[in-house]
Amino acid sequence: MYQMQPPVCEEEDAIQLTEALYGFVDVKATKLYGYDDKNFLIRTPDHHDYVLKVVNTFEAKLPERYTEMCDMLQALYQRGFTVPCPIKNRWNSWTVLKCMGNTVDPNLIFMLSFLPGKTMDAVHFSEKNFHELTTDLAEFVAKIHIESMTHNYKGWDVSNNLWRMESITTRNTAPILCLVKDLNLRRICSRVVEKFESTVLTKLDQLRSGVIHDDLNPANAVVEKVETINGADLYKLSGLIDFMEMKKSKLVFEVATMIAFWMCLAQKKKFNRKLVTKQVLEGYERHLCLSDTEKQCLNSSVMARLVSYICSATSNLNNRDSETQDSNYVLRLFDSTCCILRSLWADED
């Protein structure tokens, strides 16, 4: 089996890459969070900010996927969507392959404009503001889905990992769920997957397809402070980042992913999570209405997304040092996810 090699790249390397590939000089580089990849905030002397992304060797084996992602981002940016804009290198290309350190296989490198603001998981806001932002983001996502329908996106995602909703089957999840120590949680996850297989995956041909972000979680929604009223900060949505999981899939899976993770955030902040589904659908259906079949599949898809997160977190932590910063990032919504999944399954059962 091919072993993924994380990029060997630190801040000094990022500076050299930026100067060599993009022609910038006297830049500063600051390391950003990256799980399997390396990300750096690049600041030029005139205070323009960019994000340099160095992709791991495994994902770099399909450079066409990232070229197409950059094409889509550029199209969205040009149509006025607040998303990162890809930056072409000296060879007028979005991406370049380059071996880093002593690796045999090359990493893939590309650059995006930096979207200023704070992510939704990093700010304190009122419950009312939270639900307003939830509705606004759902509307923003629906508009992206509509715009993407006009783009000839081939969809290079051929992975079979459990972040791809179509891959959430008993056969694929069983080897990972056996690592879940909580036996009751393991049983619930298995039952959720069985129901998702029988009630959703059997109806894929009845669900609309499109280009989806596929990682709609609060760490990828950017907000900015508008004002402070009576000591409380008021935020507005300013954009969406991290399109690395972009793929062709079912639109209802995107809606389910947002509901799942915004329920987690509501749970973590002790807000009313039961309003999340209503707020998401209110925003999304201003532009795209779910069909009856999509609505019937929604709840099972929400629970399946929560299971996929539990599987991903369990698998990653089983292979990494549990005390690392990266592992802490993976676990940031784990407790909330487990709590919500238990509650949703209890309602279902």
C-alpha positions as CSV (number, residue, x, y, z in Angstrom):
1,M,0.0,0.0,0.0
2,Y,1.2,3.5,-0.9
3,Q,2.2,5.5,2.2
4,M,1.4,9.2,2.2
5,Q,4.4,11.4,3.0
6,P,3.6,14.7,4.7
7,P,5.4,17.6,3.1
8,V,8.9,18.4,4.3
9,C,8.5,22.2,4.4
10,E,9.1,24.9,7.0
11,E,8.8,28.7,6.9
12,E,12.2,29.3,5.4
13,D,11.4,26.8,2.6
14,A,8.0,28.5,2.0
15,I,9.8,31.8,1.6
16,Q,12.2,30.3,-1.0
17,L,9.3,28.6,-2.8
18,T,7.3,31.8,-3.0
19,E,10.3,33.8,-4.4
20,A,11.2,31.1,-6.9
21,L,7.7,30.1,-8.1
22,Y,5.9,33.4,-7.9
23,G,8.5,36.1,-8.1
24,F,7.7,37.8,-4.8
25,V,10.7,39.2,-2.9
26,D,11.3,40.0,0.8
27,V,8.2,38.1,1.9
28,K,7.5,36.8,5.4
29,A,6.0,33.3,6.0
30,T,3.9,32.1,9.0
31,K,2.9,28.5,9.4
32,L,-0.8,27.9,9.4
33,Y,-2.7,24.8,10.5
34,G,-2.4,21.9,8.1
35,Y,-3.2,18.2,8.8
36,D,-1.7,16.2,5.9
37,D,-0.5,19.3,4.0
38,K,1.5,22.4,4.9
39,N,0.0,25.8,4.7
40,F,1.7,29.2,5.1
41,L,0.5,32.7,5.3
42,I,2.7,34.8,3.0
43,R,2.9,38.5,3.5
44,T,4.6,40.8,0.9
45,P,6.3,44.1,1.8
46,D,3.3,46.0,0.6
47,H,1.1,44.0,3.1
48,H,-0.7,41.7,0.6
49,D,-1.5,38.3,2.0
50,Y,-1.6,34.9,0.3
51,V,-1.7,31.3,1.4
52,L,0.9,28.9,0.0
53,K,-0.3,25.3,0.1
54,V,2.1,22.4,-0.1
55,V,0.0,19.2,-0.8
56,N,1.1,15.8,0.5
57,T,2.6,13.3,-2.0
58,F,-0.4,11.0,-2.1
59,E,-2.9,13.7,-3.0
60,A,-0.3,15.2,-5.4
61,K,-0.7,12.1,-7.6
62,L,-3.8,13.7,-9.2
63,P,-2.7,17.3,-10.1
64,E,-5.6,17.6,-12.5
65,R,-8.0,17.7,-9.4
66,Y,-6.3,20.8,-8.1
67,T,-6.1,22.5,-11.4
68,E,-9.8,22.0,-11.8
69,M,-10.4,23.3,-8.3
70,C,-8.4,26.4,-9.1
71,D,-10.4,26.9,-12.3
72,M,-13.7,26.7,-10.3
73,L,-12.4,29.1,-7.6
74,Q,-11.4,31.6,-10.2
75,A,-14.8,31.4,-11.8
76,L,-16.6,31.9,-8.5
77,Y,-14.2,34.8,-7.5
78,Q,-14.9,36.5,-10.8
79,R,-18.6,36.2,-10.3
80,G,-18.3,38.1,-7.0
81,F,-18.2,35.2,-4.5
82,T,-15.9,35.8,-1.5
83,V,-13.7,32.8,-1.9
84,P,-9.9,32.5,-2.2
85,C,-8.6,33.4,-5.6
86,P,-5.9,31.2,-7.1
87,I,-2.6,32.8,-8.1
88,K,-0.8,31.8,-11.2
89,N,2.9,31.0,-10.9
90,R,5.8,32.1,-13.2
91,W,4.8,29.5,-15.8
92,N,1.3,30.8,-16.0
93,S,0.0,27.6,-14.3
94,W,-2.1,27.1,-11.1
95,T,0.1,24.3,-9.8
96,V,3.6,22.9,-9.9
97,L,5.0,19.6,-8.8
98,K,8.2,19.7,-6.7
99,C,10.1,17.2,-4.5
100,M,10.6,18.6,-1.0
101,G,13.4,17.4,1.2
102,N,14.6,13.9,0.4
103,T,11.2,12.6,-0.8
104,V,11.1,10.5,-3.9
105,D,7.6,11.5,-4.9
106,P,6.8,15.2,-5.6
107,N,4.5,17.5,-3.6
108,L,2.0,19.8,-5.3
109,I,2.3,23.5,-4.7
110,F,-0.2,26.3,-5.3
111,M,-1.1,29.7,-4.0
112,L,-4.4,31.4,-3.1
113,S,-5.3,34.9,-2.0
114,F,-5.9,35.2,1.8
115,L,-9.4,35.8,3.0
116,P,-9.3,38.1,6.0
117,G,-11.5,37.6,9.1
118,K,-12.0,34.9,11.7
119,T,-13.6,31.5,11.4
120,M,-16.9,30.9,13.0
121,D,-15.5,28.4,15.5
122,A,-13.1,31.0,16.8
123,V,-15.4,33.9,17.8
124,H,-18.0,34.6,20.5
125,F,-21.4,35.7,19.3
126,S,-25.0,35.7,20.6
127,E,-27.3,32.8,19.8
128,K,-29.4,35.1,17.6
129,N,-26.3,36.1,15.6
130,F,-25.3,32.4,15.3
131,H,-28.6,31.5,13.7
132,E,-28.5,34.5,11.4
133,L,-25.0,33.5,10.2
134,T,-26.2,29.9,9.7
135,T,-29.0,31.0,7.4
136,D,-26.7,33.4,5.5
137,L,-24.1,30.7,4.9
138,A,-26.7,28.2,3.7
139,E,-27.9,30.8,1.2
140,F,-24.3,31.5,0.1
141,V,-23.8,27.8,-0.4
142,A,-27.0,27.4,-2.5
143,K,-25.8,30.3,-4.7
144,I,-22.5,28.5,-5.2
145,H,-24.3,25.3,-6.2
146,I,-26.3,27.2,-8.8
147,E,-23.2,28.9,-10.2
148,S,-21.3,25.6,-10.3
149,M,-24.0,24.1,-12.5
150,T,-22.7,26.3,-15.4
151,H,-19.1,25.1,-15.0
152,N,-17.9,22.1,-16.9
153,Y,-16.4,20.4,-13.8
154,K,-15.2,16.9,-14.5
155,G,-14.9,15.8,-10.9
156,W,-11.5,14.2,-10.5
157,D,-12.3,12.8,-7.0
158,V,-11.8,9.0,-7.2
159,S,-11.0,8.4,-3.6
160,N,-12.8,5.9,-1.5
161,N,-12.2,7.5,1.9
162,L,-15.0,7.9,4.4
163,W,-15.2,11.6,3.9
164,R,-16.9,10.8,0.6
165,M,-20.5,10.1,1.6
166,E,-21.0,7.5,-1.2
167,S,-18.3,5.5,0.5
168,I,-20.1,5.3,3.9
169,T,-20.9,1.6,3.9
170,T,-20.8,-1.2,6.4
171,R,-17.9,-2.8,4.6
172,N,-15.8,0.4,4.6
173,T,-16.6,1.6,8.2
174,A,-16.4,-1.7,10.0
175,P,-12.6,-1.9,10.3
176,I,-12.5,1.6,11.8
177,L,-15.5,1.4,14.0
178,C,-14.0,-1.6,15.8
179,L,-11.4,0.9,17.1
180,V,-14.2,3.0,18.8
181,K,-13.9,2.1,22.5
182,D,-17.4,3.1,23.5
183,L,-19.4,0.0,22.6
184,N,-22.8,1.8,22.7
185,L,-21.4,4.5,20.4
186,R,-20.0,1.8,18.1
187,R,-23.4,0.1,17.9
188,I,-25.1,3.3,17.1
189,C,-22.6,4.1,14.3
190,S,-23.1,0.7,12.8
191,R,-26.9,1.0,12.8
192,V,-26.7,4.5,11.3
193,V,-24.5,3.2,8.5
194,E,-26.8,0.3,7.8
195,K,-29.8,2.6,7.6
196,F,-27.9,5.1,5.3
197,E,-27.0,2.2,3.0
198,S,-30.5,1.0,2.7
199,T,-32.4,4.3,2.6
200,V,-30.0,6.7,0.9
201,L,-27.4,4.9,-1.1
202,T,-30.1,2.9,-2.9
203,K,-31.6,6.2,-4.1
204,L,-28.5,8.0,-5.5
205,D,-30.0,8.2,-8.9
206,Q,-32.9,10.2,-7.5
207,L,-30.7,12.8,-5.8
208,R,-29.4,15.9,-7.7
209,S,-25.6,16.1,-8.3
210,G,-23.4,19.1,-8.4
211,V,-20.0,20.5,-7.4
212,I,-19.9,20.7,-3.6
213,H,-17.4,22.1,-1.1
214,D,-17.7,18.9,1.0
215,D,-16.1,20.2,4.1
216,L,-18.6,22.7,5.4
217,N,-17.6,23.1,9.0
218,P,-17.3,26.2,11.2
219,A,-13.5,26.3,10.7
220,N,-14.1,27.0,7.0
221,A,-16.7,29.8,7.3
222,V,-15.1,33.2,7.7
223,V,-16.9,36.1,9.5
224,E,-16.0,39.7,10.3
225,K,-17.1,41.9,13.2
226,V,-19.6,44.6,12.2
227,E,-20.2,46.3,15.5
228,T,-20.5,45.9,19.2
229,I,-23.9,46.3,20.8
230,N,-24.3,46.4,24.6
231,G,-20.9,44.7,25.0
232,A,-21.8,41.9,22.5
233,D,-20.0,41.6,19.1
234,L,-22.1,41.3,16.0
235,Y,-20.7,39.4,13.1
236,K,-21.5,39.0,9.4
237,L,-20.5,36.3,6.9
238,S,-17.5,37.3,4.8
239,G,-16.7,34.1,2.9
240,L,-15.8,30.5,2.6
241,I,-12.4,28.9,2.6
242,D,-10.6,25.5,2.2
243,F,-12.1,23.9,-1.0
244,M,-9.6,21.1,-0.9
245,E,-12.4,18.4,-0.6
246,M,-14.3,19.9,-3.6
247,K,-15.9,17.2,-5.6
248,K,-18.9,16.2,-7.7
249,S,-21.5,14.6,-5.4
250,K,-25.1,14.9,-4.2
251,L,-26.3,18.4,-3.2
252,V,-28.2,17.0,-0.3
253,F,-25.0,15.7,1.2
254,E,-23.6,19.2,1.3
255,V,-26.8,20.4,3.1
256,A,-26.5,17.5,5.5
257,T,-22.8,18.2,6.2
258,M,-23.6,21.8,7.2
259,I,-26.5,20.8,9.4
260,A,-24.3,18.2,11.1
261,F,-21.4,20.5,11.9
262,W,-23.5,23.5,12.8
263,M,-25.4,21.3,15.2
264,C,-22.1,20.4,16.7
265,L,-21.1,24.1,17.1
266,A,-24.5,24.9,18.6
267,Q,-24.1,22.1,21.1
268,K,-20.6,23.2,22.0
269,K,-21.8,26.8,22.6
270,K,-25.0,25.6,24.4
271,F,-27.3,27.1,21.8
272,N,-30.5,25.5,20.6
273,R,-29.3,23.0,18.1
274,K,-32.8,22.0,17.1
275,L,-33.1,25.3,15.2
276,V,-30.1,24.5,13.0
277,T,-32.0,22.4,10.4
278,K,-34.7,25.0,10.1
279,Q,-32.2,27.8,9.6
280,V,-30.1,25.9,7.1
281,L,-33.1,25.0,5.0
282,E,-34.5,28.5,5.2
283,G,-31.3,29.9,3.7
284,Y,-30.7,27.2,1.2
285,E,-34.2,27.0,-0.1
286,R,-34.3,30.7,-0.9
287,H,-32.5,29.6,-4.1
288,L,-32.7,25.8,-4.3
289,C,-35.6,23.8,-2.9
290,L,-34.9,20.2,-1.9
291,S,-37.1,17.6,-3.5
292,D,-39.3,15.3,-1.5
293,T,-36.8,12.4,-1.9
294,E,-33.9,14.7,-0.8
295,K,-35.8,15.7,2.3
296,Q,-36.5,12.0,3.1
297,C,-32.8,11.3,2.9
298,L,-31.7,14.3,4.9
299,N,-31.8,13.1,8.4
300,S,-30.0,9.8,7.6
301,S,-27.4,11.8,5.7
302,V,-26.8,14.1,8.7
303,M,-26.2,11.1,11.0
304,A,-24.0,9.4,8.4
305,R,-21.8,12.6,8.1
306,L,-21.4,12.5,11.9
307,V,-20.4,8.9,11.7
308,S,-17.9,9.7,8.9
309,Y,-16.3,12.3,11.2
310,I,-16.1,9.9,14.1
311,C,-14.4,7.3,11.7
312,S,-12.0,9.9,10.3
313,A,-11.1,11.2,13.8
314,T,-10.7,7.7,15.2
315,S,-8.5,6.5,12.3
316,N,-6.3,9.6,12.3
317,L,-5.8,9.5,16.1
318,N,-5.0,5.8,16.0
319,N,-2.1,6.6,13.7
320,R,-0.8,9.8,15.4
321,D,0.4,11.1,18.7
322,S,-2.8,12.1,20.7
323,E,-1.0,15.0,22.3
324,T,-0.1,16.9,19.1
325,Q,-1.8,20.1,18.0
326,D,-3.0,18.5,14.9
327,S,-4.8,15.8,16.9
328,N,-6.4,18.4,19.1
329,Y,-7.7,20.1,16.0
330,V,-9.3,16.8,14.8
331,L,-11.0,16.3,18.2
332,R,-12.4,19.9,18.5
333,L,-15.9,18.8,17.8
334,F,-15.7,15.1,18.8
335,D,-17.6,15.2,22.1
336,S,-20.3,17.4,20.5
337,T,-20.6,15.0,17.5
338,C,-21.0,11.9,19.7
339,C,-23.6,13.7,21.9
340,I,-25.7,14.8,18.9
341,L,-25.4,11.4,17.1
342,R,-26.7,9.7,20.3
343,S,-29.6,12.1,20.5
344,L,-30.6,11.9,16.8
345,W,-30.5,8.1,16.9
346,A,-32.6,8.0,20.0
347,D,-35.2,10.1,18.2
348,E,-34.9,7.8,15.1
349,D,-35.0,4.6,17.1
